[in-house]
Amino acid sequence: MDEQDHSHDSIMATEELAGGVHVDTQAVDDVRNAVAERDAIAVEKTLDEMDPADAADVVEQLSANETQAAARLAPEAFGGDVLAELSDDALEDVVESLNTRQIADAINEMDFDDAVQLVEELDDSLRAGVLSKLTPEVRSALENSLKFEEDSAGRLMQRDFVTAPQYWTVGQLIDYVRQASKDRLPEVFYEVYVVDPAFHPLGSIALSALLRAEREMPLTKIMAPLRAVVTPKMDQEDAAYLFEKYDLPSAPVVDEQGRLTGMIMVDDIVEVLQEEHKEDMLALAGVNEAGLADTVLETVRSRAPWLIINLGTAILASSVIASFSAVISKVVALAVLAPIVASMGGNAGTQGLAVAVRSIASRDITSANVRRIIIREVSAGLINGLIFAAIIGPIAYIWFHSIPIAMVIGAAMLINLLIAALAGILVPLGLKKLGADPAVASSVFVTTATDVIGFFVFLGLATLVLL
């Protein structure tokens, strides 16, 4: 009966996963209960029976205290395959509860790029202790990778790859791969790089092409030219752009002399793309990612600075309104209609800003097409301005029975939507030109421009026309 119930629960979990639920909630409850009862065997059993990625999802649902307790109770359940799948926050909680030997053993089980990501999360004292437990070869390789900038391609690079000299045949390469020890080959690879005597990459051979070729075929006859080459100092976003542009399964990494030193796999690039897109989305909203284990204080501390900036811009917009208090006191309708102009401008500016930031991130905007894109956005803003001026004008007339008020709000709507279109494209382009991240700072400038200019234009026109 118990076996039937367990089977039924597993089927239900599978059905839920297929329906879009990505976490086994029963496993989360099992681990929580095991931690509460200090049952190390139950923690290890639950996590070991799961795929490492699924086990990592379960751990990420726990609080920081529960994660640390689980790691202390069952360190064997947190091997390299699980640690490689954890988010940064959960990984930090786990490694705080493991000793240096346990972390070093996990590193020995991991792909090199995952090991680099783990080591970079350690504080200096713990990192030194872990590195001392590794072999000199592994320690040296990790230390060399950590010399590169955090968001560089060098941090993503795997040191294990397969090469073949240019004079080999297909048969020689296949025999080499079959006979080589596991330590000399990466666990997963999709291409073999053909190199010259100086270890410069000449081309690549997809495994599918290798398996189809005759044994006597020279490698130079079936190798494909390298479509992209990455350097360790290249920004990971630039490397991701190359993968996306050329549909690469992997890419060689070369040093300053052009010698092959590593490779980057597409699975790591997928993580980069997801992370960068997520950062851009959060930055546009003026927040950072709130991990499941973040406290209320940490969440407030990360969001309050942007709210303070927004408060300052709101005060600036209010000061514009205050400067026109005389006309507002005489024509109360202006107080009713002013927020409409500012709101429409803000929404229009946000639309253009989102498109511009996405285009900049994907390298769609270049010096060759930037003028055309600016003209397109301004033209769209002008047409939208005409459309909504034609809509709000009659509404204002019906509402307040005043042709001058209808004309003022119509003209203000046209001007502010035009300004919003200009700000939405020029602000992120200008910040990019200055070396700033357009996703982080653009929204503040665009919103301020549309609010301040919207109120100023509307109330300024009202002063000229109505008084």
Buried (B, 14 or more C-beta within 10 A) or exposed (E): EEEEEEEEEEEEBEEBEEEEEEBBEBBBEBBBEBBEEEBBEBBBBBBBEBEBEBBBBBBBBBBBEBBBBBBBBBBEBBBBBBBBBBBEBBBBBBBBBBBBEBBBBBBBBBBBBBBBBBBBBBEEEBBEBBBEBBEEEBBEBBEBBBEBEEBBBBBBBBBBBBBBBBEBBBEBBBEBBEEEEEEEBBEEBBBBBBBBEEBBBBBBBBBEBBEEBEEEBBBBEBBEEBEEBBBBEBEBBEBBBBBBEEEBBBBBBBBEEBEBBBBBBBEBBEBBBEBBBEBBBBBBEBBBBBBEBBEEEEBEEBBEEBEEBBEEBEEEBEEBBEBBEEBBEEBEBBEEBBBBBBBBBBEBBBBBBBBBBBBBBBEEBEEEEEEEBBEEBBEBBBEBBBEBBEEBBEBBBEBBEBEBBBBBBBBBBBBBBBBBBBBBBBBBBBBBEEEEBBBBBBBBBBBBBBBBBBBBBBBBBBBEBBE
